[in-house]
């Protein structure tokens, strides 16, 4: 049977009512497929255009940025948060941020570490080759090579065109005054975090926490004013440096304290350091002696013993004590440096600095009363202030009679010079113990923060005695014509090999002016002074007192203290 015949049979067998199938339209499928392809191509083209637009926009953005940011692999401000400027009380900059860059490497992108080191050494010859090689051959993704480059170093390294190295912008702390106020301002570490002084205090107030979460990025923080007067600070440091040289001392320090507010207007401790070179702070003898060092303050402590006796009501200015013979107790002999060998009144005990008379006044009050008074005026407890570098005074574990006697004239208790000045302010400002501060404070705020520790009458008596000591006693060399200075000398023997040495001394002069209504307390310490040319001894009256005089003479006008004038209007102040 042929093929034609087979097909004819199939046609005949098909039911007549069977529906015809619709033919397949091939051209419509082709059109639909073509439309989908065109849509895909259009989307791809739009995506490519968008990517190139973003790239072009970023290139334009980078074109308007400085070279430092362009060379970075991330936003520089994300690395280190801003720090607020530190200003003195008159708005002079003590610390500020400046922009810098640091060099980094991506070890996984470096093929020849030796060549990189060789080329970097042409710009940074002091690089430690072994350390850098170890970093460049490590398996890490990021390594610092050098922090805080100069602009010239950055440009020279950029010109080398070394693959795998780059720059990140950072902030560096700059101290325009250098060492002038270093122990107050403090310094930061390589990561711009405060590690000393008021820089550390600022971090402790929440700046460190904000920086850790990046909340200070892109924010210009408000500057912080300190209570320090940079002009007076310079004078204090300058006079201390001259005194150290003149008396060949191993160290010196001073503080100018507002007696009514507790504000530290100036404070210096030499040897000091340049906070722009933070590593200097770790060198020997660079500590802040004024708040972080404790010393037996010698006869300056007699001011507190006298105030204690007068405030107790058991002693008056008219009281007298027998100082004809040395005191002997527990195998020790207590004698006077320049003994009068007679009965002395309280004012005479003070101006002649009698150890015997002072010890007998302390004996009237008793051990417990003495301990309570010294605690009350803040000389036996850790001082509270913003400065982190504050140490705790030392005292005997058990107070015996011999301890009470030696402490009365400044041996046996070691305090910081700053808290000695603070306690002295309480003796002279009417009786209010005001915590010291390095932040500006009004008199109203000071009264709220302070507390009365002695009677008004006691404070009046102490002003009289301290003025008398400058007029007729050991403080005569502190007198400044035109200003009424009051003060007390202190010449303490230092302990050498476990014994007090008469040839190694720690000298101090504690003063206030104008003494009828003290505005400022000035304390100067000189550690291990030697006799100046033409002198045969090195007592506080010969070196610490003249240094106080020089500081007051130069700074009184800057502090707003006017000289005294005569009744006819003529000036009593001589010309310098």
C-alpha positions as CSV (number, residue, x, y, z in Angstrom):
1,X,0.0,0.0,0.0
2,X,1.3,3.3,-1.0
3,X,1.7,6.3,1.4
4,X,-1.0,8.2,-0.4
5,X,-3.5,5.3,0.1
6,X,-2.7,5.2,3.8
7,X,-3.4,8.9,4.3
8,X,-6.7,8.6,2.4
9,X,-7.9,5.9,4.9
10,X,-7.0,8.0,7.8
11,X,-9.0,10.8,6.5
12,X,-12.0,8.7,5.9
13,X,-11.9,7.3,9.5
14,X,-11.8,10.8,11.1
15,X,-15.2,11.6,12.7
16,X,-17.0,14.4,11.0
17,X,-17.7,16.3,14.2
18,X,-14.1,16.5,15.3
19,X,-12.8,20.0,15.8
20,X,-9.9,21.3,13.8
21,X,-6.7,22.3,15.9
22,X,-5.5,25.9,15.7
23,X,-2.3,26.3,13.8
24,X,0.9,27.3,15.7
25,X,1.9,30.9,15.1
26,X,5.7,31.0,15.0
27,X,6.1,34.8,14.3
28,X,4.4,35.9,17.5
29,X,6.8,33.9,19.8
30,X,9.7,35.5,18.0
31,X,8.3,39.0,18.6
32,X,7.8,38.3,22.3
33,X,11.3,36.9,22.7
34,X,12.8,39.9,21.0
35,X,10.9,42.4,23.3
36,X,12.3,40.6,26.4
37,X,15.9,40.8,25.0
38,X,15.5,44.5,24.3
39,X,14.3,45.1,27.9
40,X,17.3,43.2,29.3
41,X,19.7,45.2,27.2
42,X,18.1,48.4,28.3
43,X,18.4,47.5,32.0
44,X,22.0,46.6,31.6
45,X,22.8,49.8,29.8
46,X,21.0,51.8,32.6
47,X,23.0,49.9,35.2
48,X,26.3,50.6,33.5
49,X,25.4,54.3,33.1
50,X,24.5,54.5,36.8
51,X,27.8,52.9,37.8
52,X,29.8,55.3,35.6
53,X,27.8,58.2,37.0
54,X,28.7,57.2,40.5
55,X,32.3,56.8,39.6
56,X,32.3,60.2,37.9
57,X,30.6,61.8,40.9
58,X,33.2,60.4,43.3
59,X,36.0,61.5,41.1
60,X,34.6,65.1,41.1
61,X,34.1,64.8,44.9
62,X,37.7,63.6,45.4
63,X,38.9,66.5,43.1
64,X,37.6,69.0,45.6
65,X,39.2,67.3,48.6
66,X,42.8,67.8,49.8
67,X,45.6,65.4,49.1
68,X,45.4,63.9,52.6
69,X,41.9,62.6,52.2
70,X,42.4,61.5,48.6
71,X,45.3,59.4,49.7
72,X,43.4,57.6,52.4
73,X,41.5,54.4,52.2
74,X,38.7,55.6,54.5
75,X,37.4,58.8,56.0
76,X,40.2,60.3,58.2
77,X,37.7,61.6,60.8
78,X,36.6,58.1,61.5
79,X,40.0,57.3,62.8
80,X,40.3,59.8,65.6
81,X,37.6,62.0,67.1
82,X,38.2,65.7,67.7
83,X,39.3,66.9,71.0
84,X,38.2,70.3,72.4
85,X,40.8,73.1,72.5
86,X,42.1,73.9,76.0
87,X,42.3,77.6,76.6
88,X,43.6,79.7,79.5
89,X,41.2,82.0,81.4
90,X,41.9,84.8,78.9
91,X,41.3,82.6,75.8
92,X,44.9,81.9,75.0
93,X,45.3,78.4,73.3
94,X,47.0,75.8,75.5
95,X,46.2,72.8,73.4
96,X,44.6,72.3,70.0
97,X,44.2,69.7,67.3
98,X,46.2,69.9,64.0
99,X,45.7,67.6,61.0
100,X,48.5,65.2,60.0
101,X,48.8,61.9,58.1
102,X,50.2,58.5,59.0
103,X,51.7,55.9,56.7
104,X,50.3,52.4,56.4
105,X,50.9,49.3,54.4
106,X,48.7,46.4,53.0
107,X,51.2,43.5,53.3
108,X,49.1,41.2,51.0
109,X,49.5,43.7,48.1
110,X,53.3,44.0,48.5
111,X,55.3,41.7,46.3
112,X,58.9,42.9,47.1
113,X,59.3,44.0,50.8
114,X,63.0,44.7,50.3
115,X,62.4,47.1,47.5
116,X,59.6,48.9,49.5
117,X,62.0,49.3,52.5
118,X,64.8,50.5,50.4
119,X,62.6,53.2,48.8
120,X,61.0,54.3,52.0
121,X,64.4,54.6,53.6
122,X,65.3,57.4,51.2
123,X,62.6,59.5,52.9
124,X,62.5,58.0,56.4
125,X,66.1,56.9,57.1
126,X,65.4,56.3,60.8
127,X,63.0,53.4,60.0
128,X,63.7,50.2,61.9
129,X,64.4,47.9,59.0
130,X,63.7,44.6,60.9
131,X,60.4,45.9,62.3
132,X,59.2,47.2,59.0
133,X,60.2,44.0,57.2
134,X,58.3,41.9,59.7
135,X,55.2,44.0,59.2
136,X,55.5,43.9,55.4
137,X,55.8,40.1,55.3
138,X,53.0,39.5,57.8
139,X,49.7,37.9,56.8
140,X,47.7,40.8,58.1
141,X,45.6,43.2,55.9
142,X,46.9,46.4,57.5
143,X,50.0,47.6,59.3
144,X,51.1,51.0,60.5
145,X,54.5,52.0,59.3
146,X,54.9,55.5,60.6
147,X,52.5,57.7,62.5
148,X,52.1,61.5,62.1
149,X,54.3,62.4,59.1
150,X,55.2,65.9,58.1
151,X,53.6,67.2,54.8
152,X,57.1,67.1,53.1
153,X,57.5,63.4,54.1
154,X,54.1,62.6,52.7
155,X,54.8,64.3,49.4
156,X,58.1,62.6,49.0
157,X,56.6,59.2,49.7
158,X,53.8,59.9,47.3
159,X,56.4,60.7,44.6
160,X,57.9,57.3,45.0
161,X,54.7,55.6,43.8
162,X,55.0,52.5,46.0
163,X,52.1,50.0,45.5
164,X,50.6,48.7,48.7
165,X,51.3,51.7,50.9
166,X,49.0,54.7,51.6
167,X,48.1,57.4,54.0
168,X,45.4,57.9,56.5
169,X,44.6,61.4,57.9
170,X,44.8,61.7,61.6
171,X,44.7,64.4,64.3
172,X,47.7,65.4,66.3
173,X,47.6,67.4,69.6
174,X,49.7,70.5,69.5
175,X,50.7,72.6,72.5
176,X,51.8,76.1,71.5
177,X,53.3,76.9,74.9
178,X,55.5,73.9,75.0
179,X,56.5,73.1,78.6
180,X,55.1,76.4,80.0
181,X,52.1,74.7,81.6
182,X,52.9,71.0,80.9
183,X,52.0,69.6,84.3
184,X,48.6,71.3,84.2
185,X,47.6,70.7,80.6
186,X,49.1,67.2,80.4
187,X,49.4,65.4,77.1
188,X,47.9,62.7,74.9
189,X,49.3,59.5,73.4
190,X,49.8,58.6,69.8
191,X,46.1,57.9,69.4
192,X,45.1,61.3,70.7
193,X,43.8,60.0,74.0
194,X,44.5,62.0,77.2
195,X,46.9,60.2,79.5
196,X,47.9,63.0,81.9
197,X,46.9,66.4,83.3
198,X,43.7,68.1,82.2
199,X,43.8,66.2,78.9
200,X,43.1,63.0,80.9
201,X,40.4,64.8,82.9
202,X,38.6,65.8,79.7
203,X,38.6,62.2,78.5
204,X,37.2,61.1,81.9
205,X,34.2,63.5,81.5
206,X,32.8,61.4,78.6
207,X,35.0,62.4,75.7
208,X,36.7,59.0,75.6
209,X,33.3,57.2,75.5
210,X,32.0,59.4,72.7
211,X,35.1,58.9,70.7
212,X,34.9,55.1,71.1
213,X,31.5,55.1,69.4
214,X,32.3,57.8,66.9
215,X,29.7,60.3,68.1
216,X,32.2,63.2,68.1
217,X,33.0,62.8,64.4
218,X,32.4,65.9,62.2
219,X,31.6,67.9,65.4
220,X,33.5,71.0,66.4
221,X,33.6,70.7,70.1
222,X,33.4,73.7,72.3
223,X,36.7,74.8,73.8
224,X,37.4,74.4,77.5
225,X,38.7,77.3,79.5
226,X,41.0,76.6,82.4
227,X,41.6,78.8,85.4
228,X,45.2,79.2,84.5
229,X,46.5,82.6,83.4
230,X,49.2,81.9,80.8
231,X,51.0,85.2,81.5
232,X,51.3,84.5,85.2
233,X,52.2,80.9,84.5
234,X,55.1,82.1,82.3
235,X,56.3,84.3,85.1
236,X,56.2,81.5,87.7
237,X,58.1,79.1,85.5
238,X,60.7,81.8,84.5
239,X,61.4,82.7,88.2
240,X,61.6,79.0,89.2
241,X,64.1,78.3,86.4
242,X,66.2,81.3,87.6
243,X,66.1,80.1,91.2
244,X,67.1,76.6,90.3
245,X,70.2,78.0,88.5
246,X,71.0,80.6,91.2
247,X,70.8,78.1,94.1
248,X,71.9,75.0,92.1
249,X,68.8,73.1,93.3
250,X,67.7,69.7,91.9
251,X,64.1,70.8,91.6
252,X,61.7,73.7,92.3
253,X,57.9,74.4,92.2
254,X,55.4,77.0,92.8
255,X,51.6,77.6,92.8
256,X,49.5,80.8,92.7
257,X,46.1,80.1,94.2
258,X,43.1,82.4,94.4
259,X,42.3,82.4,98.1
260,X,38.6,83.2,97.6
261,X,37.7,80.8,94.8
262,X,40.3,78.0,95.0
263,X,41.2,78.6,91.4
264,X,44.8,77.6,90.4
265,X,46.0,80.6,88.5
266,X,49.5,79.2,87.9
267,X,51.4,76.1,88.9
268,X,54.8,74.9,87.8
269,X,57.1,72.1,88.7
270,X,60.7,71.9,87.4
271,X,62.2,69.9,85.8
272,X,59.2,69.8,83.5
273,X,58.7,68.5,79.9
274,X,57.4,69.5,76.5
275,X,54.0,67.8,75.9
276,X,54.7,67.9,72.2
277,X,57.4,65.3,73.0
278,X,55.3,63.2,75.3
279,X,58.1,60.7,75.9
280,X,60.0,63.3,78.0
281,X,57.3,62.9,80.7
282,X,58.7,59.5,81.5
283,X,62.2,60.7,82.1
284,X,63.6,60.9,85.7
285,X,62.5,63.7,88.0
286,X,59.8,65.0,85.5
287,X,56.9,64.3,87.9
288,X,54.5,67.0,89.0
289,X,55.9,67.8,92.5
290,X,53.2,70.2,93.4
291,X,50.3,67.6,93.5
292,X,51.9,64.2,92.9
293,X,54.9,64.6,95.3
294,X,54.7,64.6,99.1
295,X,57.2,66.4,101.3
296,X,57.7,67.3,105.0
297,X,57.0,71.0,104.7
298,X,59.1,72.1,107.7
299,X,58.3,75.3,109.5
300,X,55.5,76.3,107.2
301,X,53.5,73.7,109.2
302,X,53.9,75.9,112.2
303,X,51.2,78.2,110.7
304,X,48.8,75.3,111.0
305,X,49.9,74.4,114.5
306,X,49.5,78.0,115.6
307,X,46.1,78.3,114.0
308,X,45.1,75.0,115.7
309,X,46.1,76.3,119.1
310,X,44.3,79.6,118.7
311,X,41.2,78.0,117.3
312,X,41.0,75.6,120.2
313,X,40.5,78.6,122.6
314,X,43.2,77.2,124.9
315,X,45.8,79.6,123.5
316,X,45.6,83.3,122.7
317,X,48.0,85.8,121.1
318,X,48.9,86.9,124.6
319,X,49.8,83.4,125.8
320,X,53.5,82.7,126.4
321,X,55.6,79.5,126.6
322,X,59.0,78.8,128.1
323,X,61.6,78.2,125.4
324,X,64.7,78.5,127.6
325,X,65.6,74.8,127.4
326,X,65.5,72.1,124.7
327,X,62.8,69.5,124.9
328,X,63.9,65.9,125.6
329,X,61.5,63.1,124.7
330,X,61.9,59.4,123.7
331,X,65.7,59.8,123.4
332,X,65.4,62.8,121.1
333,X,66.3,66.5,121.8
334,X,64.1,69.2,120.3
335,X,65.9,72.5,120.0
336,X,65.6,75.9,118.2
337,X,67.6,76.9,115.1
338,X,68.2,80.4,116.5
339,X,67.1,79.9,120.1
340,X,66.3,83.0,122.3
341,X,66.5,81.0,125.5
342,X,63.7,82.8,127.2
343,X,59.9,82.8,127.6
344,X,58.3,83.6,124.2
345,X,54.8,85.0,123.4
346,X,52.8,83.4,120.6
347,X,53.8,86.1,118.1
348,X,57.5,85.7,119.1
349,X,57.2,81.9,118.7
350,X,55.9,82.5,115.2
351,X,58.4,85.1,113.9
352,X,61.4,83.4,115.6
353,X,60.1,80.0,114.3
354,X,60.6,78.3,117.7
355,X,60.4,74.5,117.6
356,X,60.2,74.4,121.4
357,X,57.4,76.9,121.7
358,X,55.4,75.4,118.8
359,X,55.7,71.9,120.3
360,X,54.4,73.2,123.6
361,X,51.4,74.8,121.9
362,X,50.6,71.4,120.2
363,X,50.9,69.7,123.6
364,X,48.2,72.0,125.0
365,X,45.8,70.8,122.3
366,X,46.8,67.1,122.5
367,X,47.4,64.3,120.0
368,X,43.7,63.6,119.2
369,X,42.9,67.3,118.8
370,X,46.0,67.8,116.6
371,X,45.1,64.9,114.4
372,X,41.5,66.0,114.1
373,X,42.5,69.6,113.2
374,X,44.9,68.6,110.5
375,X,42.3,66.3,109.0
376,X,39.7,69.1,109.1
377,X,41.9,71.4,107.1
378,X,42.6,68.7,104.5
379,X,46.3,68.0,105.2
380,X,45.9,64.3,106.1
381,X,43.5,63.2,103.3
382,X,43.8,62.9,99.5
383,X,43.1,66.3,97.9
384,X,40.0,66.4,95.5
385,X,40.5,68.3,92.3
386,X,40.3,67.8,88.5
387,X,44.0,67.0,88.0
388,X,44.5,63.2,88.0
389,X,48.0,63.4,89.3
390,X,47.2,63.7,93.0
391,X,48.8,61.6,95.7
392,X,47.8,60.9,99.3
393,X,49.7,62.4,102.2
394,X,51.6,60.1,104.6
395,X,51.4,60.1,108.4
396,X,52.4,57.8,111.2
397,X,50.3,54.7,111.6
398,X,50.2,55.4,115.4
399,X,50.5,58.9,116.7
400,X,52.8,59.0,119.8
401,X,53.9,62.0,121.8
402,X,57.2,62.2,119.8
403,X,55.1,62.2,116.5
404,X,52.9,64.9,117.7
405,X,55.8,67.1,118.7
406,X,57.8,66.7,115.4
407,X,54.6,67.1,113.3
408,X,53.9,70.4,115.0
409,X,56.9,71.9,113.3
410,X,56.7,70.1,110.0
411,X,58.4,66.7,110.4
412,X,56.6,63.4,110.4
413,X,53.7,64.2,108.0
414,X,54.3,64.6,104.3
415,X,51.8,66.5,102.2
416,X,51.7,67.8,98.7
417,X,52.7,71.5,98.3
418,X,49.3,72.2,96.5
419,X,47.2,71.1,99.4
420,X,49.5,73.0,101.8
421,X,48.6,76.1,99.8
422,X,44.9,75.2,99.9
423,X,45.0,74.7,103.7
424,X,46.8,78.0,104.1
425,X,44.1,79.8,102.1
426,X,41.6,78.5,104.6
427,X,43.7,80.0,107.4
428,X,43.7,83.4,105.8
429,X,40.4,83.8,103.8
430,X,38.1,83.9,106.8
431,X,38.2,80.2,107.6
432,X,36.8,78.5,104.5
433,X,38.5,75.4,103.1
434,X,37.8,75.5,99.3
435,X,38.8,72.6,97.1
436,X,41.3,73.6,94.5
437,X,40.1,73.8,90.9
438,X,41.7,74.1,87.5
439,X,38.3,75.3,86.0
440,X,37.1,78.9,86.4
441,X,34.8,79.3,89.4
442,X,33.0,82.3,91.0
443,X,33.2,83.2,94.6
444,X,29.5,82.1,95.0
445,X,30.3,78.7,93.6
446,X,33.4,78.5,95.8
447,X,31.4,79.2,99.0
448,X,29.0,76.4,98.0
449,X,31.8,74.0,97.5
450,X,33.8,75.0,100.6
451,X,33.2,74.6,104.3
452,X,34.2,76.6,107.4
453,X,37.1,74.9,109.2
454,X,38.3,77.6,111.6
455,X,36.8,80.7,113.3
456,X,36.9,84.1,111.8
457,X,38.9,85.4,114.7
458,X,41.5,82.7,114.2
459,X,41.9,83.7,110.5
460,X,42.3,87.4,111.6
461,X,45.0,86.4,114.0
462,X,46.8,84.3,111.4
463,X,46.9,87.2,108.9
464,X,48.4,89.4,111.7
465,X,51.1,86.9,112.5
466,X,52.0,86.2,108.8
467,X,52.3,89.9,108.2
468,X,54.4,90.3,111.3
469,X,56.8,87.6,110.1
470,X,57.5,89.5,106.8
471,X,58.0,92.8,108.7
472,X,60.2,91.5,111.5
473,X,60.9,87.8,111.0
474,X,62.4,85.3,108.5
475,X,60.2,86.5,105.6
476,X,61.7,90.0,105.2
477,X,63.2,89.2,101.8
478,X,59.7,88.5,100.4
479,X,58.5,92.1,101.0
480,X,57.4,93.9,97.8
481,X,57.0,97.7,98.1
482,X,53.4,98.8,97.6
483,X,52.0,95.4,98.5
484,X,51.5,94.0,102.0
485,X,52.9,90.5,101.9
486,X,52.4,87.9,104.7
487,X,54.3,84.7,104.9
488,X,56.0,81.9,106.7
489,X,59.3,80.2,105.9
490,X,60.0,76.5,106.1
491,X,63.5,74.9,106.1
492,X,63.1,71.2,106.4
493,X,65.9,68.7,106.7
494,X,65.6,65.8,104.3
495,X,66.1,62.2,105.1
496,X,69.3,60.7,103.8
497,X,70.1,57.0,104.4
498,X,67.3,56.9,107.0
499,X,68.5,59.9,109.0
500,X,67.8,63.6,108.8
501,X,70.6,65.5,107.2
502,X,71.4,69.1,108.2
503,X,73.1,69.8,104.9
504,X,70.4,68.5,102.6
505,X,67.2,70.7,102.8
506,X,63.8,71.2,101.3
507,X,62.9,74.9,101.5
508,X,59.5,76.5,101.2
509,X,57.9,79.9,101.6
510,X,54.2,80.2,102.1
511,X,52.7,83.6,101.5
512,X,49.6,85.6,100.7
513,X,48.8,89.1,99.5
514,X,47.5,91.7,100.2
515,X,47.5,90.3,103.7
516,X,44.7,92.5,105.1
517,X,42.3,90.8,102.6
518,X,44.2,88.0,100.9
519,X,43.4,87.6,97.2
520,X,46.1,85.1,96.3
521,X,48.3,82.5,98.1
522,X,51.8,82.0,96.6
523,X,53.8,79.0,97.7
524,X,57.4,78.3,96.4
525,X,59.4,75.2,97.1
526,X,63.1,74.7,96.3
527,X,64.6,71.2,96.7
528,X,68.1,70.8,97.9
529,X,69.3,74.4,97.3
530,X,72.9,75.4,97.8
531,X,74.1,78.8,99.1
532,X,74.0,81.5,96.5
533,X,77.1,83.5,95.7
534,X,78.0,85.6,98.7
535,X,75.8,83.6,101.1
536,X,76.9,81.1,103.8
537,X,73.7,79.1,104.2
538,X,70.7,78.0,102.2
539,X,67.7,78.7,104.4
540,X,64.2,79.4,103.0
541,X,64.5,83.0,103.9
542,X,67.5,83.4,101.6
543,X,66.1,81.6,98.6
544,X,62.4,80.7,98.6
545,X,61.3,84.1,100.0
546,X,63.1,86.1,97.3
547,X,61.6,83.9,94.7
548,X,58.1,84.6,96.0
549,X,59.0,88.3,96.0
550,X,60.0,88.1,92.3
551,X,56.8,86.3,91.3
552,X,54.5,88.7,93.1
553,X,56.4,91.8,91.9
554,X,56.0,90.7,88.2
555,X,52.5,89.2,88.4
556,X,50.5,91.4,90.9
557,X,49.4,93.9,88.2
558,X,48.3,91.1,85.9
559,X,46.3,89.6,88.7
560,X,44.5,92.8,89.2
561,X,45.9,93.6,92.6
562,X,46.6,97.3,93.0
563,X,49.5,98.7,95.0
564,X,48.9,100.7,98.1
565,X,48.9,104.5,98.0
566,X,49.6,107.1,100.6
567,X,47.0,109.4,102.1
568,X,48.2,112.3,99.9
569,X,47.7,110.1,96.8
570,X,51.4,109.5,96.2
571,X,52.4,106.0,95.1
572,X,54.3,103.9,97.6
573,X,55.4,101.5,94.8
574,X,58.9,102.1,93.5
575,X,59.7,101.8,89.8
576,X,61.3,98.6,88.6
